[in-house]
Amino acid sequence: MSAEVSSATCGTRFCRIAAKLFIISLSFVSASPLRAQSQSQPATAAPSTIVFEYDVASIKLNKSNSANIGSRNSPDGYSITNVPLQTLIQSAFGMQSYQIIGAPDWFASERYDIEAKMESAVVDALQKLNLDDRRLTRQRMLQALLIDRLKLTIHRETKELQIYSLVIAKNGPKIQETKPDPATPGVPVRRGGPSIRTSRTGSGPIILTVLHCASEDLASVFVPHVGRTVVDRTALAGIYDFTLQFTTDDSTVVPTAGAGSSAQDPTAPSIFTAVQEQLGLKLESGKGLVDCIVIDHVEKPSGN
């Protein structure tokens, strides 16, 4: 099945109507439990008149022939260097490469630098959002930027693809729940989603460190490392900390810090063996329905 989700042509500014609709919907979903319980409290969500968009932005071809990618989210903008547009599309729409259909070859082969800045009113409004809504808003801003500058048109489809199911291994789970901080009793141990760090030193194993991971996020942690959708069928219901050490094909691992391309470590287990031995869980292969985006039209960015 399919549904049209992208815009037609935007001008040099971004799709204001779509952005305004998003802000209006966001004001309903971002209310805190305190405000939901007390009707007399004034709303603190950002005004619906604020359009979350980048005021100025450039996308320029990078000709350095380097493999290194640099990125930074500042309070008033977004900067990334030497990145394939395939990676940006994945980030903007929350997809993996296997979920993007119809991408041209230059999506993966050409690399670009992006500099984008916001107006001060947008910066102030963004800071008033909670962490989850702020992350979602920045993701939508990147979507709008790519739609505008690439003249991007897409639609969504659901396809039956190979997936993995995350289940409890034969001898039961070994994964440990996050321990409350004794210095701050009563403070939630999880804020704004899990902390995930992937690293490698030299030819050593991949080290995946995950903190404050709620059970509903657990399966998604493994997706970048196995190249398929992972569906959680563990029935776990907690918040977890764990470190996983494994070897994998360098083309599938997505390092976030301190990792460089190197040969596989022959002494380290595969991620499938590591998940079972170190966490007491198991990745079982099968088929399932996967959300995908199909690229109907795209153009190379003009460079400004």
MOWO-V482978 format. One line per field, one symbol per residue. psi: psi as a letter, one per 20 degrees, with the letter a starting at -180 (. if undefined). burial: + if it has 9 or more other ideal C-beta (glycine too) atoms within 8 Angstrom, else -. A space follows every 10 residues. Layout:
# MOWO-V482978
psi = ???
burial = ???
This chain:
# MOWO-V482978
psi = qqppirrbpq bhrrnhgggg hggghhhhij prhghhhohi pqqjqqqiip onrpgqqqoq ppkikqippq qporhjappp qlpqhghggg ghjkqrhiio pjprhihhhq qqppppqqqh hggghhiiqr gghgghghgh hhghghgghj lpprrqqpqo rprqporprg jrqippqppq ohimpipqip pkrqpppprp ocjarpoopp qloqhiighh higiiikrqp pokhjqmapq pqppprqrph ihqnqipjpr prqqoiiqrr hghggghhik rqopqaqrpp prppohqqqq qij.
burial = -----+---+ ---+++-+++ -+++-++--+ +---+----- ----++---+ ++++--++++ -+------+- ------++++ ++++++++++ +++-++--++ +-+---+--+ -+++++++-- -++-++--+- +-++++++++ ++++++++++ +++++++--- +-+++++++- --+-+--+-- --------++ --++-+++++ ----++++++ -++++-+++- ++++++-+++ ++-+-+--++ ++-+++++-- -++-+---+- ---++--++- ++++++-+++ +++----+-+ +++++--+-- +---
